């Protein structure tokens, strides 16, 4: 959901061609579709997540990325152990709005969990958007 929301924001800001946004998981269930609750909630916003399939984060993505947003501190730690040279570009999503802590994973928890997490993501991206653009030299 985060990647789809970010892509949508970049397009709406006229920056769609300036950012390549991917979604990969540390512990991904490779090939699995997005949870139907998340697909439904994003579809209500005109964002199509129906074709999403989970992929695993690979070394090439770590090397090429300018910024890697993770939702949990455990994800940052896993990246550090795999590729310590990439750590400087790994941020917790909550750090965009100067917060800290993990974003709960709603996968399999039902629609209300997705509604709560989506509201958290929106708040983080609303407040953290200027910081994200500055970090990517797009401001």
N, C-alpha and C positions, 0 to 999 in steps of 0.2 A: 504494500500500500504506500509506503514511504516513497519509493522510487516513482510510482505512478503519479503521486501527488506532486513530487518535485518536477517531473517532466511537464506536467500540466502548468505549474507555476512559471517555469522557464518559458514555455510557449506563450502564455498570457503576457509575460513581460517583454516579449519580442526577442528573447534570448535563446529560443529553441535550437538554433543552429550553433550556439556557442558552448553547449554542454552536452556531453554524452553520458547519460545516466543509465546505469545497469543495476540489477538486483541479483545478488548472489548470497548464498548462505554459508555460514561456518558449519552448521550441522544440518544442511538442507536435505530434505527428502527429495532427491533429484528426480525430476520429471513430474512431480505432483503438481496439480493445479492449485491456484489460490483458493482459500476457503470460500465457499459460496456466500457467506455473510459479508465478507470483505468485497467480493465481486459485486454483490447487490448494492451495498452502500456507496461504492464508487460509481456504479452505473447511474445512481440517482443524481450524481454530480456531472454526468456526461463523460466519465472516464471509464474506458473499457479495459478491464483487467481479465476478461474471460480467456484470453489466449496465454496468460502467464503460466509458465512451468518453472518449478524450482530448479536452480542450478547451484553448483558448489563454487565457492570462491577459489580461483586458481592463481598461480604465481604471476601469470601474464597480467591479469587484472590488477594485482597488487603493485606490479612494477609500473604500469601505465597510468594508474589513477593519480589525479591531483589531490583528491580528497576522498576519504573512505568514512562514511557515516555508519556507525553501528548502534544498535538499540540496547545493548547490554555490555557491561564492563567485561564479562566473560568472553565476549566476542573480541574485544580489544586485546585481551590477554592471549587468546588463541592466535590472533594475527601476529602478536609479538613473538610467540614461540615458533611460528612458522617462518616469519620473515621480519626479523627485528629491524631491518633497515627501512621498513615501511611504517614503523610506529609513529613517526613524526606527522604523518598525514591521516592518522586515524583519530576521529572524534566521536564521542558519544553524541547522539542526536540532541540530547538535552543540553549539551554545551553550546549549541547555537544560540540559545537564549540565556546563557550563563547559568543554567541550572546544573544539576548533577543527578546521578542516579539512573537506574535502568528504566526503559520503557517496557511495560509488561507485554508479553507475547500473547495475543488473544487466540492464536490458532487452536481450533477445536473447542473453544470455550463458549460458543454461542454468539448470537447477534449483539446482545447487550454489551458484551466485552469488547466487541469491535466498535460499537458506538462510543464507548468510553475512550478507547485507545485512539480512535480517529479524532475525537475532540482534543486529546492531548497533542497529537501530531499537528493538528491545525494551529493550536496555540503556540507550539514551539516554532513552527514555520512562519507564522505571522510575525512573531516578535524577532525571530532569528534571521529572517530573510536578508536584512541589510548586512549583517555580519557574514552570512554565507556568501553574498556577492562580493564583499570585500576580500574574503579569504581566497576566492577564485579569481580575483582581479577583474571583476565584471562590474564593479560599482562606479 
